Amino acid sequence: MNIIINDEKIDFTLEQEKTLSDVLNSIEEWLKQSQMTITRVKMNGTYIQPSDLIQEGNREINAIETLEFSARP
């Protein structure tokens, strides 16, 4: 899976994450260390609306090719 934050591909090792929700939580925690927060999420080229996160959150990571995040302080 490619993970991109603010248009920059990052080297992020997935450990025990199995679903989109797991990855979102891990990225959110990682960004907190830099006092950043996620503002938008794009999965496989399509923006995920906050109202869709519950449904999409159970998606297994092997079905995700690219995750793109916008983040800001």
C-alpha positions, 0 to 999 in steps of 0.5 A: 500500500502506498501512503501519501501525506500532503503529496509526499509518499512516506515510508510507513511500515504496517505492523498489525493493521488489518483494516482501513480504521486500523491504518487511520488510527496508526497514521493519526497517532503518528501525526500527533507526534508532529502536532498534525491532524488529518483533514482529508482522506483519499482512498484509491483516488476517491475522497472518503467523507466522514459519514462514510468512515464507519462503512469504509473503516472495515475495508481490509488493507489488501483491498487498498492500493493508495491512501492519501492524507491531507494534514495540518497543524 
